[in-house]
Amino acid sequence: MNAEFIAGLEFWEREKGVSREVLMGAVQEALLSAAKKAVGPARELRVEMDSKNGDIKAFAKLIVADRVISQHDQISVFDARRIKADAKVGDEIEKEVTPQGFGRVAAQYAKQALMQKVRQAEKAMIMTEFKDRVGDIVSGTVRRFDRSDVILDLGKYEALMPNKERVPTEEYQVGERIRCYVKAVQEGPHGPEIILSRADPRFIIKLFSVEVSEISDGTIEVKGIAREPGFRTKMAVYSRDSKVDPVGACVGLRGQRVKNIVRELNNEKVDVIPWSSDIKTFVTKALEPAKLKSVELDEVRKRVKVLVSEDQLSLAIGKRGQNARLTARLTGWEVDIDAEHIVTKGFDEKVAEAVASLAAIPGISREQADALVHAGLTRLEDLLSAEAGDLADLPQIGETAAAVLEAARAEAERRTLKVGEAPANI
């Protein structure tokens, strides 16, 4: 059993990084506590454990006396001289007082103390090592589940990914290795806890900074990000160097950089958008691939009204309003998207427009134009192809048919000359 105990010490020292001296100190305290219960009120009780073979012994300092009144504090001269030949009354003699079977009891105490000390040391090391790693990406193995929370093994430590930090479209299996974002190191009910996340938008920013050297060196800045974990992310980027295309750098050659990140996110859609200080331009880019008709700003209420054609409305809004919602989060402006309503002209309106068009020709009155339109001659081209005899049958035209045709020809000639005019010399 002692050999097993020593092996346990070596294991915790190696796996948890707790020094042998710290562990042995905790064990010594536990052994002393066990000895006090097993031996009783011995004077200046001391416990010693051989760090090589694990043998445990208890010792007490007793005073040499002619007559022993208290066996817990005193020792006879005869017994003292068996330990130390020149012992005399009043001397202090250290005597082994190890009770029978003490090793088994002491070992149980030692194990409990050892586990407690390891847990305390782990907690202290968590705060020391991970307080500066917030914002990093770590890789861990799924160890178990606590309701919907995921417990991951990071090697020396365990970490927690709460349910709210999980991606709703992802399922994890025990033994699966996943990458996570270190969101926080905080005090939990049982001491310091490492809080991990895969749903945090900063996880994507960190993935891009690892994948895109221009972000890590500061050439490209991530100006904003909006995410619905598992479904879609919009990220706005800006280049401090005019020679570097921020979107192109993030996407990579043949899209390889962004493909690596999308693969890590289990095919979550990622839109990389060029940031602009002009909100109209920014909103237009954020709503792509939808084509916008117009963008109107309400500076006071920070609202953007966007008009699109009816066939672009569903594309601009996105599935369940996702595209519009993410655009609003990314830009910080409320976004209202409406379809442009095209009013179809009625028959009477078309007739009125045709009458007005013919009446505008010099030499043709409104009454004559009205008669011509109702006869089916709605355009100048229709009138030029008509015969004078056909027009003469119309009540409002009659004898003026020739004059009407002449006016039509004159208008056609005037329009031809206007189109053929040479541009003025500058």
DOROPA-951380 format. One record per residue (C-alpha): residue number from 0; x, y, z. Coordinates in Angstrom, 1 decimal, always signed. Layout:
{pos:NUM; xx:X; yy:Y; zz:Z}
...
END
This chain:
{pos:0; xx:+0.0; yy:+0.0; zz:+0.0}
{pos:1; xx:+2.9; yy:+2.4; zz:+0.8}
{pos:2; xx:+4.5; yy:+1.8; zz:-2.5}
{pos:3; xx:+1.1; yy:+2.5; zz:-4.1}
{pos:4; xx:+0.9; yy:+5.8; zz:-2.2}
{pos:5; xx:+4.3; yy:+6.9; zz:-3.3}
{pos:6; xx:+3.3; yy:+6.1; zz:-6.9}
{pos:7; xx:+0.3; yy:+8.3; zz:-6.4}
{pos:8; xx:+2.4; yy:+11.2; zz:-5.2}
{pos:9; xx:+4.6; yy:+10.8; zz:-8.3}
{pos:10; xx:+1.5; yy:+10.7; zz:-10.6}
{pos:11; xx:+0.0; yy:+13.9; zz:-9.1}
{pos:12; xx:+3.4; yy:+15.6; zz:-9.3}
{pos:13; xx:+3.8; yy:+14.7; zz:-12.9}
{pos:14; xx:+0.2; yy:+15.1; zz:-14.2}
{pos:15; xx:-0.9; yy:+18.1; zz:-12.2}
{pos:16; xx:+2.4; yy:+20.0; zz:-11.8}
{pos:17; xx:+2.2; yy:+20.2; zz:-8.0}
{pos:18; xx:+5.7; yy:+19.9; zz:-6.4}
{pos:19; xx:+6.6; yy:+16.9; zz:-4.2}
{pos:20; xx:+7.4; yy:+19.2; zz:-1.3}
{pos:21; xx:+3.9; yy:+20.8; zz:-1.4}
{pos:22; xx:+2.2; yy:+17.3; zz:-1.5}
{pos:23; xx:+4.4; yy:+15.9; zz:+1.2}
{pos:24; xx:+3.6; yy:+18.9; zz:+3.4}
{pos:25; xx:-0.1; yy:+18.3; zz:+3.0}
{pos:26; xx:+0.4; yy:+14.6; zz:+3.8}
{pos:27; xx:+2.4; yy:+15.4; zz:+6.9}
{pos:28; xx:-0.4; yy:+17.6; zz:+8.2}
{pos:29; xx:-2.9; yy:+14.8; zz:+7.6}
{pos:30; xx:-0.7; yy:+12.2; zz:+9.2}
{pos:31; xx:-0.2; yy:+14.3; zz:+12.3}
{pos:32; xx:-4.0; yy:+14.7; zz:+12.6}
{pos:33; xx:-4.4; yy:+10.9; zz:+12.2}
{pos:34; xx:-1.7; yy:+10.3; zz:+14.8}
{pos:35; xx:-3.4; yy:+12.5; zz:+17.4}
{pos:36; xx:-6.6; yy:+10.5; zz:+17.1}
{pos:37; xx:-4.8; yy:+7.1; zz:+17.1}
{pos:38; xx:-2.1; yy:+7.8; zz:+19.8}
{pos:39; xx:-4.0; yy:+10.2; zz:+22.0}
{pos:40; xx:-2.7; yy:+13.3; zz:+23.8}
{pos:41; xx:+1.0; yy:+12.5; zz:+23.4}
{pos:42; xx:+3.5; yy:+15.3; zz:+24.2}
{pos:43; xx:+5.0; yy:+17.1; zz:+21.1}
{pos:44; xx:+3.7; yy:+14.4; zz:+18.7}
{pos:45; xx:+5.5; yy:+14.1; zz:+15.4}
{pos:46; xx:+4.8; yy:+11.9; zz:+12.3}
{pos:47; xx:+7.5; yy:+10.9; zz:+9.8}
{pos:48; xx:+7.0; yy:+9.3; zz:+6.5}
{pos:49; xx:+9.8; yy:+7.9; zz:+4.4}
{pos:50; xx:+9.5; yy:+9.5; zz:+1.0}
{pos:51; xx:+11.2; yy:+6.5; zz:-0.6}
{pos:52; xx:+9.3; yy:+3.5; zz:+0.8}
{pos:53; xx:+6.3; yy:+5.2; zz:+2.4}
{pos:54; xx:+6.8; yy:+3.8; zz:+5.9}
{pos:55; xx:+4.9; yy:+5.9; zz:+8.5}
{pos:56; xx:+6.0; yy:+6.3; zz:+12.1}
{pos:57; xx:+4.8; yy:+8.4; zz:+15.0}
{pos:58; xx:+7.1; yy:+9.9; zz:+17.7}
{pos:59; xx:+6.5; yy:+11.8; zz:+20.9}
{pos:60; xx:+8.9; yy:+13.8; zz:+23.2}
{pos:61; xx:+8.7; yy:+12.5; zz:+26.7}
{pos:62; xx:+10.3; yy:+13.8; zz:+29.9}
{pos:63; xx:+12.5; yy:+11.3; zz:+31.9}
{pos:64; xx:+11.0; yy:+10.9; zz:+35.4}
{pos:65; xx:+11.7; yy:+8.7; zz:+38.5}
{pos:66; xx:+8.0; yy:+8.1; zz:+38.8}
{pos:67; xx:+5.7; yy:+8.1; zz:+35.7}
{pos:68; xx:+2.5; yy:+9.9; zz:+36.5}
{pos:69; xx:+1.3; yy:+10.6; zz:+33.0}
{pos:70; xx:+2.4; yy:+8.1; zz:+30.4}
{pos:71; xx:+1.5; yy:+10.6; zz:+27.6}
{pos:72; xx:+4.1; yy:+13.0; zz:+28.9}
{pos:73; xx:+6.7; yy:+11.0; zz:+30.9}
{pos:74; xx:+9.0; yy:+8.1; zz:+30.5}
{pos:75; xx:+10.8; yy:+6.1; zz:+33.2}
{pos:76; xx:+14.5; yy:+6.3; zz:+33.7}
{pos:77; xx:+14.8; yy:+2.6; zz:+32.9}
{pos:78; xx:+12.9; yy:+2.9; zz:+29.6}
{pos:79; xx:+14.7; yy:+6.1; zz:+28.7}
{pos:80; xx:+18.1; yy:+4.5; zz:+29.1}
{pos:81; xx:+17.0; yy:+1.7; zz:+26.7}
{pos:82; xx:+16.7; yy:+4.5; zz:+24.1}
{pos:83; xx:+19.6; yy:+6.7; zz:+25.3}
{pos:84; xx:+22.2; yy:+5.1; zz:+27.6}
{pos:85; xx:+23.1; yy:+8.4; zz:+29.5}
{pos:86; xx:+19.5; yy:+9.6; zz:+30.0}
{pos:87; xx:+18.8; yy:+11.2; zz:+33.4}
{pos:88; xx:+15.8; yy:+12.7; zz:+35.1}
{pos:89; xx:+14.5; yy:+15.8; zz:+33.4}
{pos:90; xx:+15.9; yy:+15.0; zz:+30.0}
{pos:91; xx:+13.6; yy:+14.9; zz:+26.9}
{pos:92; xx:+13.6; yy:+11.6; zz:+25.0}
{pos:93; xx:+11.9; yy:+11.1; zz:+21.6}
{pos:94; xx:+10.2; yy:+7.8; zz:+21.6}
{pos:95; xx:+8.4; yy:+6.0; zz:+18.7}
{pos:96; xx:+4.7; yy:+5.7; zz:+19.6}
{pos:97; xx:+3.3; yy:+4.2; zz:+16.4}
{pos:98; xx:+0.1; yy:+2.3; zz:+17.2}
{pos:99; xx:-0.6; yy:-1.1; zz:+15.6}
{pos:100; xx:-2.4; yy:-0.8; zz:+12.3}
{pos:101; xx:-1.6; yy:+3.0; zz:+12.2}
{pos:102; xx:-0.3; yy:+2.8; zz:+8.6}
{pos:103; xx:-3.8; yy:+1.9; zz:+7.1}
{pos:104; xx:-5.6; yy:+4.7; zz:+9.0}
{pos:105; xx:-2.9; yy:+7.2; zz:+8.3}
{pos:106; xx:-2.9; yy:+6.4; zz:+4.6}
{pos:107; xx:-6.6; yy:+7.1; zz:+4.4}
{pos:108; xx:-6.1; yy:+10.5; zz:+6.0}
{pos:109; xx:-3.2; yy:+11.2; zz:+3.7}
{pos:110; xx:-5.1; yy:+10.3; zz:+0.6}
{pos:111; xx:-7.9; yy:+12.7; zz:+1.5}
{pos:112; xx:-5.5; yy:+15.5; zz:+2.3}
{pos:113; xx:-3.6; yy:+14.8; zz:-0.9}
{pos:114; xx:-6.7; yy:+15.1; zz:-3.0}
{pos:115; xx:-7.7; yy:+18.3; zz:-1.3}
{pos:116; xx:-4.3; yy:+19.8; zz:-1.7}
{pos:117; xx:-4.2; yy:+18.8; zz:-5.4}
{pos:118; xx:-7.6; yy:+20.5; zz:-5.9}
{pos:119; xx:-6.4; yy:+23.6; zz:-4.1}
{pos:120; xx:-3.2; yy:+23.7; zz:-6.1}
{pos:121; xx:-5.1; yy:+23.1; zz:-9.4}
{pos:122; xx:-7.4; yy:+26.1; zz:-8.6}
{pos:123; xx:-4.5; yy:+28.3; zz:-7.8}
{pos:124; xx:-2.8; yy:+27.3; zz:-11.0}
{pos:125; xx:-5.9; yy:+27.9; zz:-13.1}
{pos:126; xx:-6.0; yy:+31.5; zz:-12.0}
{pos:127; xx:-2.2; yy:+31.9; zz:-12.5}
{pos:128; xx:-2.0; yy:+30.2; zz:-15.9}
{pos:129; xx:-5.4; yy:+31.1; zz:-17.5}
{pos:130; xx:-6.0; yy:+34.7; zz:-16.3}
{pos:131; xx:-3.8; yy:+35.9; zz:-19.1}
{pos:132; xx:-5.2; yy:+33.5; zz:-21.7}
{pos:133; xx:-8.7; yy:+35.0; zz:-21.9}
{pos:134; xx:-9.3; yy:+35.6; zz:-25.6}
{pos:135; xx:-7.2; yy:+32.7; zz:-26.7}
{pos:136; xx:-8.4; yy:+29.6; zz:-28.6}
{pos:137; xx:-7.8; yy:+26.2; zz:-26.8}
{pos:138; xx:-8.3; yy:+22.7; zz:-27.9}
{pos:139; xx:-10.0; yy:+20.2; zz:-25.5}
{pos:140; xx:-11.6; yy:+16.8; zz:-25.4}
{pos:141; xx:-15.3; yy:+16.4; zz:-24.4}
{pos:142; xx:-15.2; yy:+14.5; zz:-21.1}
{pos:143; xx:-18.8; yy:+14.6; zz:-19.9}
{pos:144; xx:-22.0; yy:+16.5; zz:-19.8}
{pos:145; xx:-23.6; yy:+18.3; zz:-16.8}
{pos:146; xx:-27.2; yy:+18.6; zz:-18.0}
{pos:147; xx:-26.7; yy:+20.8; zz:-21.1}
{pos:148; xx:-23.3; yy:+22.1; zz:-20.1}
{pos:149; xx:-20.2; yy:+20.5; zz:-21.6}
{pos:150; xx:-17.1; yy:+19.7; zz:-19.5}
{pos:151; xx:-13.9; yy:+19.6; zz:-21.5}
{pos:152; xx:-10.5; yy:+18.2; zz:-20.6}
{pos:153; xx:-7.7; yy:+20.6; zz:-21.4}
{pos:154; xx:-4.9; yy:+18.3; zz:-20.2}
{pos:155; xx:-4.0; yy:+19.5; zz:-16.7}
{pos:156; xx:-7.4; yy:+21.2; zz:-16.1}
{pos:157; xx:-11.1; yy:+20.8; zz:-16.8}
{pos:158; xx:-13.1; yy:+23.7; zz:-18.4}
{pos:159; xx:-16.8; yy:+24.4; zz:-18.7}
{pos:160; xx:-18.7; yy:+25.3; zz:-21.8}
{pos:161; xx:-22.2; yy:+26.5; zz:-20.5}
{pos:162; xx:-25.3; yy:+25.7; zz:-22.5}
{pos:163; xx:-25.6; yy:+29.4; zz:-23.6}
{pos:164; xx:-22.1; yy:+29.3; zz:-25.0}
{pos:165; xx:-22.9; yy:+26.2; zz:-27.2}
{pos:166; xx:-23.8; yy:+26.5; zz:-30.9}
{pos:167; xx:-27.4; yy:+25.3; zz:-31.2}
{pos:168; xx:-26.8; yy:+23.4; zz:-34.4}
{pos:169; xx:-23.8; yy:+21.5; zz:-33.0}
{pos:170; xx:-23.9; yy:+18.1; zz:-31.2}
{pos:171; xx:-20.8; yy:+17.0; zz:-29.2}
{pos:172; xx:-19.8; yy:+13.5; zz:-28.4}
{pos:173; xx:-17.7; yy:+12.2; zz:-25.4}
{pos:174; xx:-14.1; yy:+11.9; zz:-26.6}
{pos:175; xx:-14.6; yy:+14.4; zz:-29.4}
{pos:176; xx:-11.8; yy:+17.0; zz:-29.7}
{pos:177; xx:-13.0; yy:+20.6; zz:-30.3}
{pos:178; xx:-11.6; yy:+24.1; zz:-30.3}
{pos:179; xx:-13.1; yy:+26.8; zz:-28.1}
{pos:180; xx:-12.7; yy:+30.4; zz:-27.2}
{pos:181; xx:-11.5; yy:+31.2; zz:-23.6}
{pos:182; xx:-14.2; yy:+33.6; zz:-22.6}
{pos:183; xx:-13.5; yy:+34.1; zz:-18.9}
{pos:184; xx:-11.7; yy:+32.7; zz:-15.8}
{pos:185; xx:-14.0; yy:+33.3; zz:-12.9}
{pos:186; xx:-14.9; yy:+32.1; zz:-9.4}
{pos:187; xx:-17.5; yy:+29.4; zz:-9.5}
{pos:188; xx:-19.3; yy:+27.5; zz:-6.7}
{pos:189; xx:-16.3; yy:+25.2; zz:-6.4}
{pos:190; xx:-13.5; yy:+27.6; zz:-7.0}
{pos:191; xx:-12.0; yy:+29.1; zz:-10.2}
{pos:192; xx:-13.6; yy:+27.9; zz:-13.5}
{pos:193; xx:-12.4; yy:+28.2; zz:-17.1}
{pos:194; xx:-15.4; yy:+29.3; zz:-19.2}
{pos:195; xx:-15.2; yy:+28.3; zz:-22.8}
{pos:196; xx:-17.4; yy:+29.4; zz:-25.8}
{pos:197; xx:-18.1; yy:+28.5; zz:-29.4}
{pos:198; xx:-21.0; yy:+30.9; zz:-29.8}
{pos:199; xx:-19.2; yy:+34.1; zz:-28.9}
{pos:200; xx:-18.6; yy:+36.4; zz:-32.0}
{pos:201; xx:-15.1; yy:+36.9; zz:-30.7}
{pos:202; xx:-14.4; yy:+33.3; zz:-31.4}
{pos:203; xx:-14.7; yy:+34.0; zz:-35.2}
{pos:204; xx:-12.6; yy:+37.2; zz:-34.9}
{pos:205; xx:-9.9; yy:+35.1; zz:-33.2}
{pos:206; xx:-10.1; yy:+32.4; zz:-35.9}
{pos:207; xx:-9.6; yy:+35.0; zz:-38.6}
{pos:208; xx:-6.6; yy:+36.5; zz:-36.7}
{pos:209; xx:-5.0; yy:+33.1; zz:-36.6}
{pos:210; xx:-5.8; yy:+32.4; zz:-40.2}
{pos:211; xx:-5.2; yy:+35.9; zz:-41.7}
{pos:212; xx:-1.7; yy:+37.3; zz:-41.0}
{pos:213; xx:-2.9; yy:+40.8; zz:-42.0}
{pos:214; xx:-5.3; yy:+40.9; zz:-39.1}
{pos:215; xx:-2.8; yy:+39.6; zz:-36.6}
{pos:216; xx:-0.2; yy:+42.2; zz:-37.6}
{pos:217; xx:-2.7; yy:+45.0; zz:-37.5}
{pos:218; xx:-2.9; yy:+45.9; zz:-41.2}
{pos:219; xx:-6.5; yy:+44.9; zz:-41.3}
{pos:220; xx:-8.9; yy:+45.8; zz:-38.5}
{pos:221; xx:-12.2; yy:+44.1; zz:-37.7}
{pos:222; xx:-14.6; yy:+47.0; zz:-37.2}
{pos:223; xx:-17.6; yy:+45.1; zz:-36.3}
{pos:224; xx:-19.3; yy:+41.7; zz:-36.2}
{pos:225; xx:-22.8; yy:+40.3; zz:-35.8}
{pos:226; xx:-23.5; yy:+36.7; zz:-35.4}
{pos:227; xx:-26.3; yy:+34.2; zz:-35.1}
{pos:228; xx:-24.3; yy:+31.1; zz:-34.0}
{pos:229; xx:-24.7; yy:+28.1; zz:-36.3}
{pos:230; xx:-26.4; yy:+30.1; zz:-39.1}
{pos:231; xx:-24.8; yy:+33.3; zz:-40.3}
{pos:232; xx:-22.2; yy:+35.9; zz:-39.4}
{pos:233; xx:-21.4; yy:+39.3; zz:-40.9}
{pos:234; xx:-18.0; yy:+40.8; zz:-40.2}
{pos:235; xx:-16.9; yy:+44.3; zz:-41.3}
{pos:236; xx:-13.2; yy:+44.8; zz:-42.0}
{pos:237; xx:-11.1; yy:+47.8; zz:-42.8}
{pos:238; xx:-7.6; yy:+48.1; zz:-44.2}
{pos:239; xx:-5.1; yy:+50.6; zz:-42.9}
{pos:240; xx:-3.0; yy:+50.1; zz:-46.0}
{pos:241; xx:-4.7; yy:+51.3; zz:-49.2}
{pos:242; xx:-2.8; yy:+48.6; zz:-51.2}
{pos:243; xx:-4.4; yy:+45.8; zz:-49.2}
{pos:244; xx:-7.9; yy:+44.7; zz:-50.0}
{pos:245; xx:-9.4; yy:+43.8; zz:-46.6}
{pos:246; xx:-12.1; yy:+41.5; zz:-48.0}
{pos:247; xx:-9.7; yy:+39.7; zz:-50.4}
{pos:248; xx:-7.2; yy:+39.2; zz:-47.7}
{pos:249; xx:-9.8; yy:+37.6; zz:-45.4}
{pos:250; xx:-11.3; yy:+35.4; zz:-48.1}
{pos:251; xx:-7.9; yy:+34.3; zz:-49.3}
{pos:252; xx:-6.8; yy:+32.8; zz:-52.6}
{pos:253; xx:-9.7; yy:+30.8; zz:-54.1}
{pos:254; xx:-11.5; yy:+31.5; zz:-50.8}
{pos:255; xx:-9.2; yy:+29.1; zz:-48.9}
{pos:256; xx:-8.9; yy:+31.2; zz:-45.7}
{pos:257; xx:-12.6; yy:+31.7; zz:-45.2}
{pos:258; xx:-13.2; yy:+28.1; zz:-46.2}
{pos:259; xx:-11.0; yy:+26.9; zz:-43.3}
{pos:260; xx:-13.0; yy:+29.0; zz:-40.9}
{pos:261; xx:-16.3; yy:+27.9; zz:-42.3}
{pos:262; xx:-15.2; yy:+24.3; zz:-41.9}
{pos:263; xx:-14.3; yy:+24.9; zz:-38.3}
{pos:264; xx:-17.7; yy:+26.5; zz:-37.7}
{pos:265; xx:-19.5; yy:+23.4; zz:-39.3}
{pos:266; xx:-20.6; yy:+25.3; zz:-42.4}
{pos:267; xx:-21.9; yy:+28.4; zz:-40.7}
{pos:268; xx:-22.2; yy:+31.1; zz:-43.4}
{pos:269; xx:-19.7; yy:+34.0; zz:-43.0}
{pos:270; xx:-20.1; yy:+37.3; zz:-44.9}
{pos:271; xx:-17.0; yy:+39.5; zz:-45.0}
{pos:272; xx:-17.9; yy:+43.1; zz:-45.7}
{pos:273; xx:-15.8; yy:+46.2; zz:-46.4}
{pos:274; xx:-16.4; yy:+48.7; zz:-43.6}
{pos:275; xx:-17.3; yy:+52.3; zz:-44.6}
{pos:276; xx:-17.8; yy:+55.4; zz:-42.6}
{pos:277; xx:-20.6; yy:+56.3; zz:-45.1}
{pos:278; xx:-23.6; yy:+54.5; zz:-43.7}
{pos:279; xx:-25.4; yy:+54.3; zz:-47.0}
{pos:280; xx:-22.4; yy:+52.5; zz:-48.6}
{pos:281; xx:-22.0; yy:+50.3; zz:-45.5}
{pos:282; xx:-25.7; yy:+49.2; zz:-45.5}
{pos:283; xx:-25.6; yy:+48.6; zz:-49.2}
{pos:284; xx:-22.6; yy:+46.3; zz:-48.8}
{pos:285; xx:-24.0; yy:+44.6; zz:-45.8}
{pos:286; xx:-27.3; yy:+43.7; zz:-47.6}
{pos:287; xx:-25.5; yy:+42.2; zz:-50.6}
{pos:288; xx:-26.2; yy:+40.2; zz:-52.7}
{pos:289; xx:-29.6; yy:+42.0; zz:-52.7}
{pos:290; xx:-29.7; yy:+45.0; zz:-55.1}
{pos:291; xx:-31.1; yy:+48.1; zz:-53.6}
{pos:292; xx:-33.2; yy:+50.8; zz:-55.3}
{pos:293; xx:-32.6; yy:+53.6; zz:-52.8}
{pos:294; xx:-31.4; yy:+54.2; zz:-49.2}
{pos:295; xx:-32.8; yy:+57.0; zz:-47.1}
{pos:296; xx:-31.3; yy:+58.0; zz:-43.7}
{pos:297; xx:-33.1; yy:+59.3; zz:-40.6}
{pos:298; xx:-30.0; yy:+60.7; zz:-38.7}
{pos:299; xx:-32.0; yy:+61.6; zz:-35.6}
{pos:300; xx:-33.5; yy:+58.2; zz:-35.0}
{pos:301; xx:-30.6; yy:+56.3; zz:-36.6}
{pos:302; xx:-32.9; yy:+54.5; zz:-39.0}
{pos:303; xx:-32.3; yy:+53.4; zz:-42.6}
{pos:304; xx:-35.1; yy:+53.0; zz:-45.0}
{pos:305; xx:-34.2; yy:+50.7; zz:-47.9}
{pos:306; xx:-36.3; yy:+50.3; zz:-51.1}
{pos:307; xx:-35.8; yy:+47.2; zz:-53.3}
{pos:308; xx:-37.7; yy:+45.7; zz:-56.2}
{pos:309; xx:-40.2; yy:+43.1; zz:-55.3}
{pos:310; xx:-38.1; yy:+40.3; zz:-56.7}
{pos:311; xx:-35.2; yy:+41.4; zz:-54.4}
{pos:312; xx:-37.3; yy:+41.7; zz:-51.2}
{pos:313; xx:-36.9; yy:+38.2; zz:-49.8}
{pos:314; xx:-33.1; yy:+38.2; zz:-50.6}
{pos:315; xx:-32.6; yy:+41.5; zz:-48.8}
{pos:316; xx:-34.6; yy:+40.5; zz:-45.7}
{pos:317; xx:-33.1; yy:+37.0; zz:-45.6}
{pos:318; xx:-34.5; yy:+33.8; zz:-44.2}
{pos:319; xx:-36.7; yy:+34.7; zz:-41.2}
{pos:320; xx:-35.4; yy:+38.2; zz:-41.4}
{pos:321; xx:-31.8; yy:+37.2; zz:-40.7}
{pos:322; xx:-30.0; yy:+39.3; zz:-43.3}
{pos:323; xx:-31.8; yy:+42.5; zz:-42.2}
{pos:324; xx:-31.4; yy:+41.7; zz:-38.5}
{pos:325; xx:-27.6; yy:+41.1; zz:-38.8}
{pos:326; xx:-27.2; yy:+44.2; zz:-40.9}
{pos:327; xx:-28.9; yy:+46.3; zz:-38.2}
{pos:328; xx:-26.6; yy:+44.8; zz:-35.5}
{pos:329; xx:-23.5; yy:+45.2; zz:-37.6}
{pos:330; xx:-24.2; yy:+48.9; zz:-38.5}
{pos:331; xx:-25.9; yy:+50.0; zz:-35.3}
{pos:332; xx:-28.8; yy:+51.5; zz:-37.3}
{pos:333; xx:-32.3; yy:+50.2; zz:-37.5}
{pos:334; xx:-33.0; yy:+48.9; zz:-41.0}
{pos:335; xx:-36.4; yy:+49.0; zz:-42.6}
{pos:336; xx:-36.7; yy:+47.2; zz:-45.9}
{pos:337; xx:-39.7; yy:+47.7; zz:-48.2}
{pos:338; xx:-40.5; yy:+46.7; zz:-51.8}
{pos:339; xx:-40.9; yy:+49.4; zz:-54.4}
{pos:340; xx:-44.5; yy:+49.4; zz:-55.6}
{pos:341; xx:-44.9; yy:+50.0; zz:-59.3}
{pos:342; xx:-48.2; yy:+51.4; zz:-60.2}
{pos:343; xx:-49.7; yy:+50.0; zz:-63.4}
{pos:344; xx:-51.4; yy:+52.6; zz:-65.6}
{pos:345; xx:-55.0; yy:+52.2; zz:-66.3}
{pos:346; xx:-56.7; yy:+52.3; zz:-69.7}
{pos:347; xx:-58.1; yy:+55.8; zz:-69.3}
{pos:348; xx:-54.7; yy:+57.1; zz:-68.2}
{pos:349; xx:-53.1; yy:+55.7; zz:-71.2}
{pos:350; xx:-55.7; yy:+57.2; zz:-73.5}
{pos:351; xx:-55.3; yy:+60.6; zz:-71.9}
{pos:352; xx:-51.5; yy:+60.4; zz:-72.3}
{pos:353; xx:-51.9; yy:+59.5; zz:-76.0}
{pos:354; xx:-54.4; yy:+62.4; zz:-76.6}
{pos:355; xx:-52.0; yy:+64.8; zz:-74.9}
{pos:356; xx:-49.1; yy:+63.6; zz:-77.0}
{pos:357; xx:-50.9; yy:+64.1; zz:-80.4}
{pos:358; xx:-52.4; yy:+67.4; zz:-79.3}
{pos:359; xx:-48.9; yy:+68.7; zz:-78.6}
{pos:360; xx:-48.2; yy:+68.5; zz:-82.4}
{pos:361; xx:-48.6; yy:+72.0; zz:-83.9}
{pos:362; xx:-51.7; yy:+72.1; zz:-86.2}
{pos:363; xx:-53.6; yy:+69.3; zz:-84.4}
{pos:364; xx:-56.3; yy:+70.4; zz:-81.9}
{pos:365; xx:-57.3; yy:+68.5; zz:-78.7}
{pos:366; xx:-60.6; yy:+67.5; zz:-80.3}
{pos:367; xx:-58.9; yy:+66.1; zz:-83.4}
{pos:368; xx:-56.3; yy:+64.3; zz:-81.2}
{pos:369; xx:-59.1; yy:+62.7; zz:-79.2}
{pos:370; xx:-60.8; yy:+61.5; zz:-82.4}
{pos:371; xx:-57.6; yy:+60.1; zz:-83.7}
{pos:372; xx:-56.8; yy:+58.2; zz:-80.5}
{pos:373; xx:-60.3; yy:+56.7; zz:-80.3}
{pos:374; xx:-59.9; yy:+55.6; zz:-83.9}
{pos:375; xx:-56.7; yy:+53.7; zz:-82.9}
{pos:376; xx:-54.1; yy:+56.2; zz:-84.0}
{pos:377; xx:-52.3; yy:+56.7; zz:-80.7}
{pos:378; xx:-48.8; yy:+57.6; zz:-81.9}
{pos:379; xx:-47.3; yy:+59.9; zz:-84.5}
{pos:380; xx:-46.0; yy:+56.8; zz:-86.4}
{pos:381; xx:-49.6; yy:+55.5; zz:-86.6}
{pos:382; xx:-50.8; yy:+58.9; zz:-88.0}
{pos:383; xx:-48.1; yy:+59.0; zz:-90.7}
{pos:384; xx:-49.1; yy:+55.6; zz:-92.0}
{pos:385; xx:-52.8; yy:+56.6; zz:-92.4}
{pos:386; xx:-54.5; yy:+57.8; zz:-95.6}
{pos:387; xx:-56.4; yy:+61.1; zz:-95.9}
{pos:388; xx:-59.5; yy:+59.3; zz:-97.0}
{pos:389; xx:-59.5; yy:+57.2; zz:-93.8}
{pos:390; xx:-59.2; yy:+60.4; zz:-91.7}
{pos:391; xx:-61.9; yy:+62.2; zz:-93.6}
{pos:392; xx:-64.5; yy:+59.6; zz:-92.3}
{pos:393; xx:-63.9; yy:+60.7; zz:-88.8}
{pos:394; xx:-66.5; yy:+63.3; zz:-87.7}
{pos:395; xx:-64.0; yy:+65.6; zz:-85.9}
{pos:396; xx:-61.6; yy:+65.5; zz:-88.8}
{pos:397; xx:-63.6; yy:+65.6; zz:-92.0}
{pos:398; xx:-62.2; yy:+68.1; zz:-94.5}
{pos:399; xx:-59.2; yy:+68.9; zz:-92.3}
{pos:400; xx:-57.7; yy:+65.5; zz:-92.9}
{pos:401; xx:-55.1; yy:+66.8; zz:-95.3}
{pos:402; xx:-54.1; yy:+69.5; zz:-92.9}
{pos:403; xx:-53.8; yy:+67.0; zz:-90.0}
{pos:404; xx:-51.5; yy:+64.7; zz:-92.1}
{pos:405; xx:-49.4; yy:+67.7; zz:-93.2}
{pos:406; xx:-49.0; yy:+68.7; zz:-89.5}
{pos:407; xx:-47.9; yy:+65.1; zz:-88.7}
{pos:408; xx:-45.3; yy:+65.1; zz:-91.5}
{pos:409; xx:-44.0; yy:+68.5; zz:-90.4}
{pos:410; xx:-43.6; yy:+67.2; zz:-86.8}
{pos:411; xx:-41.8; yy:+64.1; zz:-88.0}
{pos:412; xx:-39.4; yy:+66.1; zz:-90.0}
{pos:413; xx:-38.8; yy:+68.5; zz:-87.1}
{pos:414; xx:-38.0; yy:+65.5; zz:-84.8}
{pos:415; xx:-35.7; yy:+64.0; zz:-87.4}
{pos:416; xx:-33.8; yy:+67.3; zz:-87.8}
{pos:417; xx:-33.5; yy:+67.6; zz:-84.0}
{pos:418; xx:-32.0; yy:+64.1; zz:-83.6}
{pos:419; xx:-29.6; yy:+64.7; zz:-86.5}
{pos:420; xx:-28.2; yy:+68.0; zz:-85.3}
{pos:421; xx:-24.4; yy:+68.1; zz:-84.9}
{pos:422; xx:-23.1; yy:+68.9; zz:-81.5}
{pos:423; xx:-21.8; yy:+72.4; zz:-81.0}
{pos:424; xx:-18.0; yy:+73.0; zz:-81.3}
{pos:425; xx:-16.4; yy:+73.8; zz:-78.0}
END
